[in-house]
Amino acid sequence: MSIFEKKDIPILMRTMGRAGKAAASRLSIASGDAKNIALTEAAKSLRLRSSQIVDANAKDMVAGVEKGLKGSFLERLLLDHASIESMAQGLEAIAMLTEPVGCILSKWERPNGLLIERVSTPLGVIGVIYESRPNVTADAGGLCLKSGNAVILRGGSESFNSSNAIMVSLKEGLKIAGLPEASIQFVPTRDRDAVGELLRLTDYVDIIVPRGGKSLIERISSESRIPMFKHLEGICHIYVDAAADEQMARKIIVNAKMRRTGICGAAETVLVQRGIASNILCSIVDDLVNAGCEVRGDAEARAIDVRVVPAARDDWNTEYLDSIITIGVVEDVKAAIKHIAKHGSQHTDSIITQDDETAAIFLSEVDSAIVMVNASTQFADGGEFGMGAEIGISTGKLHARGPVGVEQLTSFKYLVHGTGQCRP
C-alpha cells in the first residue's frame, strides 16, 4: 500500500501542488542550458543506475504475475537494460530539441504604432496520470522540464517500484542543474484516492494528461475539475485499397498489429476492399495466424477464410492491446471511412494504396489525430515524429492533437510595446 493513511492523502496532494506551483514559477524563467543539463545528467544517472532500476522492475514483474496480469500488460511493464538505455537516449534527444519557451511565434505592428508579439510560455503545473508503463516517468518528466513546466506524476500501482527507481535519476539531474527538486514530483502512494485529490487541485495544477485504459480515462473525464488532454483508446484501422501493393500491405499489417500489441498505436481492425478480398484476405490471415494472432471477422471475411472466427458487435469497438484483430470487407474507400468514423477513436488510421487520388480522399476525410498512407500505425509515436518523446497521443481537438511533445506543452502570451498610445 503506502506509508500514507487515507486521511493524510488530501494534505499530501495539496503539499505537492503548492511545491509544484512554486517550482513552475522558477522553471518558467530557467535558462535552456540549465534544463538541458538536468536532462543530460538524468540520462547519465539512468545508465549508471540501470541495474538498480532493473531490480526494482523485477519486483513489479513478480507482483504483476502473482496478481494475474495478462501478457500484454506485463509487456508494457517490463524494463531491461535496453529499454533503460532507450529512456536515457530519449532524455538526451529532448535536451537537443530547440528551446520551446520564449519564442516569438508572431509579430506585427498596428497602425497606431503598437508593436504586438505572441510569445511561447509554459502551461504551468501538469498532472500526468498513467498506468503500467514506467518509461512514462522519464518521458513525461523530461518533456515537462524542457517545456518549463513542473509536473506531478501519478504512476500505476503495478509500476510503483520501477517509477520510484527512475525518479532517483531525474532528481539527480535537477540537483546538478540547480533546479527546484519539486520540478518533477512522483506521488508516493499507490492509493487510488490520490488520483481523485490530484484532479481537484484547481489552485495548483493547470492541465491533466491521462495515459491508460478506458476505465482510467472515463474516470478522469468524469471527475476532473482541471482541463485535460484527452487520450482515448487507440482503436486503429488499416484499410487495404484495391490499388494496394499486396506485399507492402501484408508486411505493414503484421507490423502494425504484432510488433508491440500493447501500445495504443497497434492496429485493431483491418478493412479490405471487396474487389480484392478474395485474392488477398487469405494471405493476410496467413501472416497474422502464423504470427500468433487470433483473427475475428464479419460474414464476408469468414466466407473467404474459415480460420476467421465470428466477430461480436463489440469487437469492432475494442482496443484489444493483445494478439487479436478484427477483419472486415468493405465496398470502397468511402465505406472504409464511414466504418472508421463509427468505430474508431480518432487516434491513428492508415490506408494502403498506390492510388494518389484515393489516398487524398482518405487523408482529407478521416477525422483522426494521425492519418497515414502506406505506413504502419505503430509509427504513432512522438519519438518517431522527431519530438524526442511524447507525453501521450491527444485525440481531442483543443490546444493539442496527436503526439504531445514540448511544443504542445506550451501556451503563449501577448507582449504589447507602446510609446504612450491611449485608446480614443
Buried (B, 14 or more C-beta within 10 A) or exposed (E): EBEBEEEBBBEBBBBBBBBBBBBBBBBBEBEBEBBBBBBBBBBBBBBEBBEEBBEBBBEBBEBBEEEEBEEBBBBBBBBEEEBBBBBBBBBBBBBEBEBBBBBEEEEEEEEEEEEBBBBBBBBBBBBBBBBBBBBBBBBBBBBBBBBBBBBBBBBBBBBBBBBBBBBBBBBBBBBBBEBBEBBBBBBBBBBEBBBBBBBBBEEBBBBBBBBBBEEBBEBBEEBBEBBBBBBBBBBBBBBBBBBBBBEBBBBBBBBBBBBBBBBBBBBBBBBBBEEBBBEBBBBBBBBBBEBEBBBBBBEBBBBBBEBBBEBEEEBBBBBBBBBBBBBBBBEBBEBBBBBBBEBBBBBBBBBBBBBEEBBEBBEEBBEBBBBBBBBBBBBBBBBBBEBBBBBBBBBBEEBBBBBBBBBBBBBBEEEEEEEEEEEE
